[in-house]
Structures are given as C-alpha cells and as structure tokens.
Amino acid sequence: MSSHHIVREKQEPALLIADLDGFDPENLGQLLEWSPTIIVAEDAYDSADSLGIKIDFLVGRPDEYSLQPRTQLIPSEEHAIQSALDFLTREKYPAVNIITGKPVITDYLPYCDHINIVILTIKQRIFMVRSGFSKWKTAGEDIEILGNATELVHTGLDQNSSHMFTTQSDGFYSLRFQESFIFVAENL
C-alpha cells in the first residue's frame, strides 16, 4: 500500500480506543494504517499518547488531561463508549472499530441500526451480522455466536456447543436466524 493514498473524511471506520492493555501492536498498526478518526476513552489516553497516536477526540472529563494539540473533547462523566457512539452516530459516521478489554454486548445494541460496529479484544473480533450472513473462512476456525439466535440454521459449521462452532472446510459458512441481527466472534 502506498503512503500517499487520499482518504476522505468518514470513508474509513473511526477507531475508538477504550483499552489497549495487551492488544497486539501489529493489529493496532493495521487499524491506524488509513488514518481513521481516532477517539480515545479517558482510561486509555496515556497508553495511546505514549505510543505516539495522534488523538482526534478524548472522551472524558475536561480537566483531567493535558491534551495533544488539536485534540477535541467529547465530555463524559462515565460510559465513555456510549458517549463516543452517541457522538459518532450524531456525526453520521458509517462504521467504527472499537478496541476494548471486556465488551458488554448489550451496550452496543441501541447503536446497531445506526453504525456498523466491530469490537476488537486481545483475542477476538466481534461483529454484528444479519440473517443470511455468509463469510469465507479456512477449515478448523472457531466461530462463537454471542446472545440468542432463534431458529438458527447454519451451513459450513460443526456445532460444538450451544454457541460455539468450527468451520468444516475451507469455504463459506452461513447463518440464518429470526432476530434482526446477532453478534459473531472470531479469534484474531
């Protein structure tokens, strides 16, 4: 990839950093590659700043940090992720990648109809899918369904437990269910 690509504002997913502890630097580098809008929660500010990440927005209390030049504040007393998602949906961002330690999936549900959310932890990539979803994966990869999937029909997967599956072979797997959407987790 060339370093002189021009990326239009909001063309790439925003990056919300809530927790960098243990997150793979290579995965972080890939997320930063296209210069997304970077929003950092108060608890992760020092970590992100120490890595030299240019922070566009800090979610938190205004008096707590000496901000980088051009960093703007998204005021929030608590619930930084919700405050950031409120901001992103209000500003009509189409997508966001969220780096966090322990995601609480129900926190994201009110936003799923307004913004495409991908959650990254040190071990998993979690994303929302609608019924009829299909994706190509290699054989033997683990897929976890988070939450309930009523009348789940799957192809290309072996079911290991009520929510855990393994891809049968190289190729597509697919999911059909009654809910408007569910969250799926893959190992990084």
C-alpha positions in Angstrom: 0.0 0.0 0.0 1.3 3.4 -0.9 1.6 6.1 1.8 0.1 8.8 -0.5 -3.5 7.4 -0.6 -6.1 10.1 0.0 -8.8 9.1 2.4 -11.9 11.2 2.5 -13.3 12.0 5.9 -15.6 9.3 7.4 -14.7 7.0 4.5 -12.8 4.6 6.8 -14.2 3.4 10.1 -13.5 5.6 13.1 -11.3 4.0 15.7 -12.4 4.1 19.3 -9.8 3.0 21.8 -11.2 2.1 25.2 -8.5 -0.3 26.4 -5.1 -1.1 24.8 -3.8 -3.4 27.5 -2.4 -6.5 25.8 -3.7 -5.5 22.3 -1.3 -6.7 19.5 0.7 -3.8 18.2 0.5 -5.3 14.7 -3.3 -5.3 14.8 -3.2 -1.7 16.1 -0.9 -0.7 13.2 -3.3 -2.2 10.7 -6.2 -0.2 12.2 -4.2 3.0 12.1 -2.9 2.5 8.6 -5.6 4.5 6.8 -5.6 7.4 9.3 -9.1 7.0 10.8 -10.7 9.5 13.1 -9.3 8.4 16.5 -11.3 8.6 19.6 -9.8 7.6 22.9 -11.5 6.9 26.2 -10.0 8.6 29.3 -8.7 5.3 30.7 -6.7 4.6 27.5 -5.4 8.1 26.9 -2.0 7.7 28.5 -1.4 4.4 26.6 -2.4 5.8 23.3 -0.5 9.0 23.8 2.7 7.1 24.8 2.5 5.2 21.5 2.5 8.4 19.6 -1.0 8.0 18.3 -2.5 11.3 17.1 -5.7 11.5 19.0 -8.6 13.4 17.4 -11.0 13.2 20.3 -10.8 12.3 24.0 -13.9 11.0 25.8 -13.8 12.1 29.4 -13.6 15.0 31.8 -12.1 18.2 30.5 -9.8 18.9 33.5 -8.1 15.5 33.7 -5.5 15.6 31.0 -3.2 18.0 29.1 -4.4 17.2 25.6 -2.4 16.9 22.4 -2.7 19.9 20.1 -5.9 19.7 18.0 -7.4 17.0 20.3 -11.0 17.8 20.9 -13.1 16.7 23.9 -16.2 14.6 24.0 -17.5 15.3 27.5 -18.4 12.2 29.5 -18.5 11.6 33.2 -18.9 7.8 32.7 -19.9 5.4 30.0 -17.2 6.5 27.6 -18.1 4.0 24.9 -21.7 5.1 24.9 -20.7 8.8 24.8 -18.4 8.1 21.8 -21.1 6.1 20.0 -23.6 8.9 20.6 -21.1 11.3 19.0 -20.3 9.0 16.0 -23.9 8.4 15.2 -24.8 12.1 15.6 -21.9 13.0 13.2 -23.1 10.2 10.8 -20.0 8.0 10.8 -20.9 4.8 9.0 -18.6 2.5 10.9 -16.4 2.2 14.0 -13.7 -0.3 15.2 -13.7 -0.4 19.0 -10.7 -1.8 20.9 -11.8 -2.8 24.4 -10.9 -5.3 27.1 -14.2 -6.8 28.1 -17.1 -5.8 25.8 -20.7 -5.8 27.2 -22.6 -6.6 24.0 -25.9 -5.1 25.3 -24.1 -1.7 25.5 -23.9 -1.7 21.7 -27.4 -2.8 20.8 -29.0 0.7 20.7 -26.5 1.7 18.1 -26.6 -1.3 15.7 -29.2 0.2 13.4 -27.1 3.5 13.0 -23.5 2.5 12.7 -21.6 -0.6 11.8 -19.7 -1.8 14.9 -16.6 -4.1 15.0 -15.3 -4.8 18.5 -11.7 -6.0 18.9 -10.3 -7.5 22.1 -6.9 -9.1 22.6 -8.3 -12.4 21.4 -11.4 -11.8 19.3 -13.0 -9.8 16.5 -16.8 -9.3 17.3 -19.2 -8.0 14.7 -22.9 -7.7 14.0 -24.5 -9.8 11.3 -27.9 -10.0 9.8 -29.7 -13.2 8.8 -28.4 -14.7 5.6 -24.8 -13.7 6.5 -22.0 -15.7 4.9 -18.2 -15.5 5.0 -15.3 -17.4 3.7 -13.0 -19.0 6.3 -10.4 -21.7 6.4 -11.1 -25.1 7.9 -11.0 -25.5 11.7 -11.6 -21.9 12.7 -13.8 -21.2 15.8 -16.9 -19.1 15.5 -18.9 -18.0 18.5 -22.4 -16.7 18.5 -23.0 -14.1 21.2 -26.5 -14.0 22.5 -29.6 -15.9 21.3 -30.2 -16.8 17.7 -33.7 -18.2 17.4 -34.3 -20.9 14.9 -30.6 -20.8 13.9 -29.7 -22.6 10.7 -26.1 -22.8 9.8 -24.1 -24.3 6.9 -20.4 -25.0 6.7 -20.1 -25.2 10.5 -19.9 -28.0 13.1 -21.7 -27.1 16.3 -19.5 -27.8 19.4 -21.9 -26.3 22.0 -24.9 -24.1 22.0 -22.9 -21.0 20.9 -19.6 -22.5 19.7 -19.0 -23.7 16.1 -16.0 -24.7 14.0 -15.7 -24.3 10.2 -15.9 -27.7 8.4 -13.6 -26.9 5.5 -12.1 -24.0 3.5 -15.1 -22.2 2.1 -18.1 -20.2 3.1 -20.2 -20.6 6.2 -23.6 -19.1 6.6 -26.1 -18.2 9.3 -29.9 -17.7 9.2 -32.0 -16.8 12.3 -35.1 -14.9 13.4 -33.5 -11.8 15.1 -32.8 -8.7 13.2 -29.1 -9.2 13.9 -26.7 -11.1 16.2 -23.1 -10.7 17.2 -20.5 -13.2 16.0 -17.0 -13.6 17.4 -13.9 -14.9 15.6 -10.4 -15.5 17.0 -7.8 -13.0 16.0 
